[in-house]
């Protein structure tokens, strides 16, 4: 079954504290992922490099994951796997 995200909090830098549907709480550092995706020409992720924009992260309950105002998002299963 695919994980869904229930809550997200900005921690610092590019680190988020994410609460998943199974109540596990994980810290996820997205710095390297954002860097890689934006350098591969994915312009939607370039905006996330600005920390003031990155902080605008929210949970979109319709799709069960985190997203930003420009519709950038990450698969919740990936976030679960890379979280600590």
Secondary structure, DSSP 8 states (H G I E B T S, - for coil): ----EEEEEEEETTEEEEEETTS-EEEEE-HHHHHHHHHTT-HHHHGGGSHHHHTT-EEETTTTEEE-TT--B--HHHHHHH--
